[in-house]
Amino acid sequence: MRKSYQLAVSVLMLLLLSIALVSCNDKKKEVDKPISQETVQASNSKNIDSTENYEIVPNEKVCMVNDRFMGVSQIAIDVKGITYYGCCENCVEKLQKNIDNVRFGTNPINDTKVDKASAIIVQDKSNGSVFYFASQQDAQTFINNNKA
């Protein structure tokens, strides 16, 4: 009985470790032309707009390295007074060092560079991926254009 319990605990630990490692992949990010940023606080996302497929989500629940909505608060990572979020220690290093320009995303409305820390973030509810927008208006335009 004790060996069965130990085996079950070992399998569970291995599963959790595997999930953590998979969530911190090393995919490269592409970033286009920089734009001047208007400051948008993450607290603006309190008014959750939703449609069938997309919704604005709180920045603190997004891993900004993997560009995934995680559903729970992530690790807050301070970079020169600006807060980014990641899901693990690997994300902390990538965001602090800006490896692969990971602190920036691309606005799908106009293909401009967006600082993820000040972005309005929209989740694709079908797969958990996210999109970054410089303004609430761009985010809402994207949602409205992609209604089912």
N, CA, C and O of each residue as an XYZ file, in Angstrom:
592
protein
N       0.822     -1.190      0.000
C       0.000      0.000      0.000
C       0.870      1.260      0.000
O       0.585      2.213     -0.725
N       1.916      1.262      0.804
C       2.800      2.415      0.890
C       3.503      2.666     -0.442
O       3.668      3.816     -0.849
N       3.923      1.586     -1.129
C       4.589      1.743     -2.417
C       3.627      2.313     -3.461
O       4.039      3.112     -4.303
N       2.376      1.922     -3.420
C       1.376      2.457     -4.350
C       1.203      3.953     -4.127
O       1.110      4.729     -5.078
N       1.163      4.345     -2.863
C       1.035      5.756     -2.526
C       2.253      6.535     -3.030
O       2.100      7.599     -3.631
N       3.459      6.014     -2.792
C       4.676      6.681     -3.237
C       4.713      6.791     -4.756
O       5.127      7.821     -5.288
N       4.294      5.761     -5.452
C       4.259      5.772     -6.904
C       3.277      6.827     -7.407
O       3.576      7.568     -8.344
N       2.108      6.889     -6.779
C       1.110      7.874     -7.183
C       1.630      9.298     -6.969
O       1.443     10.160     -7.827
N       2.269      9.541     -5.854
C       2.834     10.859     -5.569
C       3.935     11.180     -6.574
O       4.011     12.311     -7.054
N       4.779     10.222     -6.898
C       5.855     10.431     -7.871
C       5.300     10.762     -9.244
O       5.805     11.660     -9.918
N       4.276     10.053     -9.662
C       3.664     10.306    -10.964
C       3.049     11.706    -10.989
O       3.190     12.426    -11.977
N       2.377     12.091     -9.919
C       1.778     13.412     -9.827
C       2.844     14.500     -9.914
O       2.667     15.478    -10.640
N       3.936     14.344     -9.192
C       5.027     15.322     -9.214
C       5.628     15.422    -10.617
O       5.912     16.521    -11.092
N       5.821     14.290    -11.275
C       6.369     14.265    -12.623
C       5.420     14.979    -13.586
O       5.870     15.718    -14.462
N       4.133     14.769    -13.433
C       3.143     15.429    -14.271
C       3.183     16.936    -14.077
O       3.167     17.682    -15.056
N       3.235     17.395    -12.842
C       3.293     18.829    -12.556
C       4.572     19.454    -13.113
O       4.531     20.553    -13.666
N       5.686     18.776    -12.976
C       6.952     19.270    -13.507
C       6.887     19.358    -15.028
O       7.370     20.325    -15.618
N       6.294     18.358    -15.657
C       6.166     18.355    -17.119
C       5.322     19.529    -17.592
O       5.663     20.182    -18.579
N       4.230     19.800    -16.899
C       3.366     20.927    -17.268
C       4.140     22.238    -17.155
O       4.048     23.090    -18.039
N       4.897     22.405    -16.081
C       5.684     23.625    -15.889
C       6.714     23.793    -16.995
O       6.903     24.901    -17.497
N       7.376     22.724    -17.378
C       8.396     22.809    -18.418
C       7.784     23.094    -19.781
O       8.347     23.863    -20.560
N       6.663     22.499    -20.074
C       6.006     22.713    -21.364
C       5.501     24.150    -21.465
O       5.550     24.747    -22.540
N       5.019     24.708    -20.360
C       4.478     26.064    -20.396
C       5.563     27.114    -20.596
O       5.252     28.246    -20.964
N       6.801     26.776    -20.368
C       7.905     27.730    -20.530
C       8.714     27.380    -21.760
O       9.919     27.145    -21.675
N       8.053     27.345    -22.901
C       8.775     26.999    -24.122
C       9.651     28.148    -24.576
O       9.562     29.252    -24.039
N      10.479     27.900    -25.543
C      11.424     28.899    -26.030
C      11.045     29.445    -27.396
O      11.923     29.814    -28.176
N       9.755     29.503    -27.698
C       9.377     30.008    -29.008
C       9.783     31.467    -29.140
O       9.695     32.235    -28.182
N      10.231     31.842    -30.339
C      10.688     33.204    -30.589
C       9.514     34.097    -30.932
O       8.533     33.653    -31.527
N       9.620     35.343    -30.556
C       8.596     36.325    -30.820
C       9.080     37.238    -31.944
O      10.260     37.582    -32.004
N       8.157     37.633    -32.842
C       8.484     38.593    -33.873
C       7.815     39.904    -33.513
O       6.661     39.927    -33.083
N       8.545     40.995    -33.691
C       8.026     42.304    -33.345
C       8.276     43.240    -34.510
O       9.341     43.203    -35.126
N       7.289     44.088    -34.815
C       7.403     45.017    -35.927
C       7.713     46.414    -35.430
O       8.271     46.603    -34.349
N       7.338     47.391    -36.245
C       7.649     48.788    -36.008
C       7.214     49.280    -34.626
O       6.100     48.996    -34.187
N       8.097     50.021    -33.939
C       7.711     50.574    -32.646
C       6.724     51.735    -32.813
O       6.732     52.427    -33.831
N       5.873     51.937    -31.799
C       4.966     53.078    -31.788
C       5.084     53.761    -30.445
O       5.585     53.171    -29.488
N       4.632     54.990    -30.363
C       4.616     55.643    -29.059
C       3.450     55.060    -28.276
O       2.354     54.884    -28.806
N       3.703     54.764    -27.011
C       2.701     54.092    -26.175
C       1.922     55.083    -25.340
O       2.496     55.997    -24.747
N       0.615     54.902    -25.294
C      -0.156     55.609    -24.292
C      -0.183     54.686    -23.084
O      -0.262     53.467    -23.238
N      -0.120     55.238    -21.912
C      -0.093     54.404    -20.720
C      -1.495     53.911    -20.410
O      -2.429     54.695    -20.239
N      -1.618     52.589    -20.343
C      -2.899     51.964    -20.019
C      -2.659     51.039    -18.847
O      -1.853     50.113    -18.942
N      -3.334     51.271    -17.762
C      -3.141     50.462    -16.567
C      -3.854     49.135    -16.699
O      -4.905     49.048    -17.334
N      -3.286     48.099    -16.102
C      -3.903     46.774    -16.111
C      -5.272     46.812    -15.439
O      -6.139     45.993    -15.744
N      -5.466     47.755    -14.534
C      -6.749     47.841    -13.851
C      -7.881     48.214    -14.792
O      -9.046     47.991    -14.462
N      -7.570     48.781    -15.962
C      -8.606     49.092    -16.942
C      -9.318     47.848    -17.425
O     -10.429     47.934    -17.947
N      -8.702     46.705    -17.260
C      -9.313     45.478    -17.762
C     -10.372     44.929    -16.805
O     -10.871     43.823    -17.014
N     -10.722     45.678    -15.764
C     -11.764     45.237    -14.834
C     -13.107     45.116    -15.546
O     -13.909     44.239    -15.225
N     -13.349     46.001    -16.517
C     -14.579     45.904    -17.295
C     -14.360     44.864    -18.376
O     -13.866     45.184    -19.457
N     -14.716     43.644    -18.099
C     -14.483     42.548    -19.021
C     -15.557     42.568    -20.113
O     -16.739     42.356    -19.841
N     -15.124     42.826    -21.355
C     -16.016     42.745    -22.492
C     -15.844     41.359    -23.074
O     -14.719     40.879    -23.217
N     -16.937     40.718    -23.409
C     -16.775     39.391    -23.968
C     -17.742     39.147    -25.106
O     -18.824     39.729    -25.176
N     -17.322     38.282    -25.980
C     -18.173     37.778    -27.039
C     -18.037     36.278    -26.952
O     -17.510     35.744    -25.976
N     -18.504     35.616    -27.955
C     -18.429     34.170    -27.936
C     -16.983     33.660    -27.960
O     -16.674     32.653    -27.324
N     -16.097     34.348    -28.688
C     -14.737     33.837    -28.889
C     -13.635     34.610    -28.174
O     -12.595     34.028    -27.865
N     -13.822     35.885    -27.903
C     -12.750     36.723    -27.376
C     -13.221     37.521    -26.170
O     -14.396     37.874    -26.064
N     -12.282     37.804    -25.253
C     -12.601     38.670    -24.131
C     -11.337     39.352    -23.631
O     -10.236     38.810    -23.726
N     -11.520     40.556    -23.095
C     -10.423     41.286    -22.479
C     -10.163     40.644    -21.124
O     -11.095     40.391    -20.360
N      -8.893     40.382    -20.830
C      -8.527     39.704    -19.584
C      -7.526     40.547    -18.796
O      -6.823     41.378    -19.371
N      -7.460     40.333    -17.482
C      -6.503     41.076    -16.648
C      -5.061     40.689    -16.994
O      -4.756     39.511    -17.175
N      -4.197     41.670    -17.082
C      -2.792     41.429    -17.435
C      -2.114     40.457    -16.484
O      -1.282     39.656    -16.912
N      -2.456     40.513    -15.198
C      -1.775     39.669    -14.208
C      -2.111     38.186    -14.356
O      -1.497     37.347    -13.697
N      -3.070     37.856    -15.205
C      -3.417     36.445    -15.410
C      -2.880     35.902    -16.735
O      -3.302     34.846    -17.207
N      -1.937     36.648    -17.325
C      -1.348     36.254    -18.608
C       0.143     36.011    -18.427
O       0.840     36.825    -17.822
N       0.632     34.887    -18.954
C       2.079     34.681    -19.032
C       2.526     35.428    -20.274
O       2.182     35.049    -21.394
N       3.288     36.484    -20.076
C       3.700     37.345    -21.176
C       4.877     36.781    -21.965
O       5.281     37.361    -22.973
N       5.421     35.670    -21.522
C       6.467     34.988    -22.293
C       5.822     34.010    -23.256
O       6.184     33.958    -24.432
N       4.875     33.239    -22.765
C       4.210     32.230    -23.591
C       2.981     32.775    -24.307
O       2.381     32.082    -25.128
N       2.606     34.012    -23.998
C       1.431     34.636    -24.604
C       0.194     33.765    -24.441
O      -0.504     33.448    -25.404
N      -0.055     33.385    -23.179
C      -1.182     32.508    -22.850
C      -1.928     33.063    -21.647
O      -1.318     33.542    -20.692
N      -3.247     32.994    -21.703
C      -4.079     33.309    -20.546
C      -4.025     32.098    -19.625
O      -4.346     30.984    -20.040
N      -3.618     32.315    -18.368
C      -3.413     31.211    -17.436
C      -4.574     31.042    -16.448
O      -4.683     29.996    -15.808
N      -5.430     32.041    -16.315
C      -6.593     31.926    -15.446
C      -6.354     32.241    -13.985
O      -7.306     32.416    -13.225
N      -5.102     32.315    -13.582
C      -4.745     32.660    -12.200
C      -3.629     33.700    -12.238
O      -2.925     33.833    -13.239
N      -3.476     34.433    -11.142
C      -2.429     35.452    -11.096
C      -1.058     34.828    -11.295
O      -0.746     33.775    -10.739
N      -0.241     35.507    -12.105
C       1.096     35.038    -12.438
C       2.142     35.747    -11.573
O       1.804     36.603    -10.756
N       3.398     35.387    -11.759
C       4.500     36.004    -11.025
C       4.686     37.429    -11.540
O       4.896     37.636    -12.736
N       4.610     38.407    -10.646
C       4.856     39.801    -11.022
C       6.363     39.998    -11.148
O       7.115     39.660    -10.233
N       6.801     40.542    -12.274
C       8.223     40.711    -12.553
C       8.482     42.195    -12.798
O       8.008     42.764    -13.781
N       9.242     42.814    -11.891
C       9.550     44.234    -12.004
C      10.776     44.426    -12.894
O      11.828     43.830    -12.663
N      10.618     45.269    -13.916
C      11.722     45.625    -14.791
C      11.778     47.143    -14.845
O      11.010     47.778    -15.567
N      12.696     47.718    -14.073
C      12.875     49.167    -14.021
C      11.573     49.900    -13.717
O      11.255     50.908    -14.348
N      10.820     49.380    -12.738
C       9.591     50.014    -12.313
C       8.357     49.658    -13.134
O       7.269     50.168    -12.865
N       8.510     48.798    -14.121
C       7.392     48.364    -14.958
C       7.111     46.900    -14.633
O       8.039     46.098    -14.532
N       5.836     46.548    -14.470
C       5.474     45.189    -14.077
C       5.014     44.364    -15.266
O       4.089     44.738    -15.988
N       5.686     43.226    -15.454
C       5.313     42.215    -16.438
C       4.905     40.976    -15.649
O       5.091     40.934    -14.433
N       4.350     39.965    -16.322
C       3.918     38.749    -15.645
C       4.416     37.519    -16.396
O       4.419     37.475    -17.626
N       4.838     36.521    -15.617
C       5.293     35.256    -16.177
C       4.855     34.113    -15.295
O       4.432     34.315    -14.157
N       4.961     32.894    -15.835
C       4.431     31.738    -15.105
C       5.491     30.972    -14.321
O       5.138     30.128    -13.496
N       6.782     31.236    -14.549
C       7.819     30.452    -13.869
C       9.125     31.243    -13.794
O       9.217     32.351    -14.324
N      10.115     30.678    -13.144
C      11.404     31.358    -13.001
C      12.090     31.597    -14.345
O      12.804     32.588    -14.506
N      11.883     30.709    -15.301
C      12.438     30.899    -16.635
C      11.868     32.171    -17.272
O      12.581     32.902    -17.960
N      10.594     32.424    -17.040
C       9.946     33.629    -17.558
C      10.535     34.881    -16.912
O      10.700     35.906    -17.574
N      10.849     34.797    -15.626
C      11.428     35.941    -14.916
C      12.692     36.393    -15.630
O      12.849     37.575    -15.934
N      13.586     35.462    -15.896
C      14.854     35.798    -16.555
C      14.622     36.361    -17.964
O      15.248     37.347    -18.352
N      13.730     35.738    -18.718
C      13.474     36.188    -20.093
C      12.923     37.611    -20.111
O      13.323     38.423    -20.947
N      12.012     37.914    -19.197
C      11.445     39.256    -19.165
C      12.451     40.279    -18.644
O      12.535     41.382    -19.183
N      13.208     39.939    -17.615
C      14.187     40.886    -17.083
C      15.268     41.213    -18.100
O      15.706     42.359    -18.195
N      15.696     40.222    -18.855
C      16.754     40.429    -19.858
C      16.186     40.753    -21.235
O      16.949     41.010    -22.167
N      14.867     40.745    -21.381
C      14.178     40.985    -22.647
C      14.697     40.065    -23.755
O      14.903     40.497    -24.889
N      14.903     38.802    -23.411
C      15.378     37.810    -24.373
C      14.359     37.688    -25.499
O      13.162     37.565    -25.242
N      14.820     37.719    -26.729
C      13.973     37.649    -27.930
C      12.927     38.765    -27.965
O      11.860     38.600    -28.557
N      13.236     39.908    -27.327
C      12.332     41.060    -27.311
C      10.952     40.684    -26.761
O       9.924     41.169    -27.233
N      10.958     39.805    -25.747
C       9.735     39.184    -25.214
C       8.797     40.172    -24.515
O       7.624     39.859    -24.310
N       9.281     41.338    -24.151
C       8.418     42.315    -23.477
C       7.431     42.995    -24.423
O       6.572     43.757    -23.978
N       7.545     42.730    -25.703
C       6.707     43.409    -26.687
C       5.906     42.421    -27.519
O       6.374     41.327    -27.836
N       4.710     42.821    -27.863
C       3.845     42.040    -28.737
C       3.501     42.874    -29.949
O       3.979     43.998    -30.097
N       2.671     42.322    -30.816
C       2.260     43.031    -32.022
C       0.744     43.178    -32.039
O       0.012     42.198    -31.906
N       0.288     44.403    -32.204
C      -1.127     44.701    -32.298
C      -1.646     44.149    -33.626
O      -1.191     44.591    -34.681
N      -2.589     43.195    -33.608
C      -3.064     42.602    -34.865
C      -3.909     43.549    -35.725
O      -4.156     43.260    -36.895
N      -4.346     44.658    -35.167
C      -5.136     45.628    -35.942
C      -4.258     46.358    -36.952
O      -4.657     46.568    -38.097
N      -3.045     46.746    -36.513
C      -2.194     47.555    -37.394
C      -0.730     47.108    -37.410
O       0.132     47.834    -37.905
N      -0.444     45.924    -36.875
C       0.909     45.353    -36.865
C       1.959     46.273    -36.244
O       3.096     46.330    -36.710
N       1.570     46.992    -35.191
C       2.529     47.853    -34.496
C       2.983     47.204    -33.195
O       2.298     46.350    -32.633
N       4.142     47.626    -32.737
C       4.755     47.102    -31.515
C       4.008     47.628    -30.290
O       3.676     48.811    -30.211
N       3.746     46.717    -29.321
C       3.014     47.077    -28.107
C       3.783     46.543    -26.900
O       4.151     45.369    -26.866
N       4.025     47.408    -25.906
C       4.641     46.978    -24.658
C       3.593     46.167    -23.884
O       2.524     46.685    -23.563
N       3.893     44.915    -23.589
C       2.930     44.020    -22.951
C       2.507     44.511    -21.566
O       1.386     44.236    -21.136
N       3.373     45.224    -20.868
C       3.051     45.693    -19.520
C       1.898     46.687    -19.528
O       1.102     46.709    -18.589
N       1.792     47.509    -20.567
C       0.731     48.517    -20.620
C      -0.373     48.153    -21.606
O      -1.277     48.952    -21.849
N      -0.304     46.965    -22.167
C      -1.265     46.550    -23.193
C      -2.633     46.203    -22.611
O      -2.757     45.813    -21.450
N      -3.647     46.356    -23.444
C      -4.955     45.770    -23.192
C      -4.847     44.387    -23.831
O      -4.490     44.272    -25.004
N      -5.155     43.334    -23.063
C      -4.933     41.972    -23.546
C      -6.271     41.285    -23.796
O      -7.165     41.298    -22.949
N      -6.386     40.684    -24.980
C      -7.590     39.949    -25.373
C      -7.229     38.486    -25.527
O      -6.255     38.131    -26.192
N      -8.036     37.643    -24.897
C      -7.845     36.196    -24.964
C      -8.723     35.583    -26.054
O      -9.891     35.942    -26.204
N      -8.144     34.659    -26.807
C      -8.924     33.792    -27.695
C      -9.378     32.647    -26.811
O      -8.573     31.796    -26.435
N     -10.662     32.617    -26.475
C     -11.173     31.633    -25.520
C     -11.136     30.208    -26.051
O     -11.247     29.259    -25.274
N     -10.981     30.042    -27.356
C     -10.939     28.688    -27.906
C      -9.619     27.982    -27.630
O      -9.574     26.753    -27.587
N      -8.520     28.760    -27.437
C      -7.222     28.105    -27.224
C      -6.341     28.774    -26.169
O      -5.245     28.285    -25.896
N      -6.791     29.877    -25.568
C      -6.027     30.523    -24.502
C      -4.933     31.461    -24.965
O      -4.284     32.100    -24.137
N      -4.708     31.563    -26.281
C      -3.690     32.497    -26.763
C      -4.198     33.925    -26.566
O      -5.399     34.146    -26.405
N      -3.283     34.887    -26.580
C      -3.662     36.274    -26.335
C      -3.127     37.202    -27.416
O      -2.188     36.878    -28.143
N      -3.763     38.370    -27.493
C      -3.381     39.433    -28.411
C      -3.192     40.698    -27.589
O      -3.895     40.913    -26.601
N      -2.233     41.545    -28.000
C      -1.901     42.757    -27.262
C      -2.308     43.992    -28.064
O      -2.066     44.077    -29.268
N      -2.945     44.964    -27.357
C      -3.421     46.169    -28.010
C      -2.954     47.394    -27.239
O      -2.849     47.357    -26.013
N      -2.672     48.487    -27.957
C      -2.215     49.719    -27.323
C      -3.365     50.486    -26.691
O      -3.141     51.343    -25.836
N      -4.604     50.187    -27.103
C      -5.736     50.930    -26.558
C      -6.956     50.033    -26.401
O      -7.077     48.987    -27.039
N      -7.850     50.477    -25.534
C      -9.126     49.795    -25.328
C      -9.910     49.783    -26.635
O     -10.574     48.799    -26.958
N      -9.830     50.879    -27.383
C     -10.555     50.996    -28.649
C     -10.084     49.936    -29.651
O     -10.909     49.287    -30.293
N      -8.758     49.754    -29.791
C      -8.241     48.719    -30.705
C      -8.709     47.329    -30.273
O      -9.088     46.506    -31.106
N      -8.680     47.078    -28.960
C      -9.106     45.767    -28.449
C     -10.575     45.526    -28.768
O     -10.949     44.440    -29.212
N     -11.409     46.541    -28.542
C     -12.839     46.388    -28.799
C     -13.110     46.243    -30.295
O     -13.995     45.483    -30.690
N     -12.364     46.956    -31.125
C     -12.506     46.817    -32.588
C     -12.193     45.393    -33.005
O     -12.914     44.799    -33.806
N     -11.113     44.845    -32.459
C     -10.728     43.460    -32.773
C     -11.839     42.495    -32.356
O     -12.211     41.610    -33.127
N     -12.368     42.658    -31.147
C     -13.433     41.786    -30.655
C     -14.663     41.890    -31.560
O     -15.248     40.880    -31.954
N     -15.045     43.136    -31.882
C     -16.228     43.335    -32.724
C     -16.042     42.750    -34.123
O     -16.984     42.205    -34.699
N     -14.839     42.859    -34.666
C     -14.553     42.331    -36.011
C     -14.496     40.817    -36.038
O     -14.584     40.212    -37.107
N     -14.350     40.194    -34.873
C     -14.200     38.741    -34.823
C     -15.342     38.050    -34.092
O     -15.186     36.943    -33.576
N     -16.485     38.713    -34.054
C     -17.660     38.087    -33.436
C     -18.086     36.891    -34.255
O     -18.004     36.894    -35.483
N     -18.539     35.879    -33.562
C     -18.961     34.648    -34.260
C     -20.249     34.859    -35.009
O     -20.748     33.934    -35.650
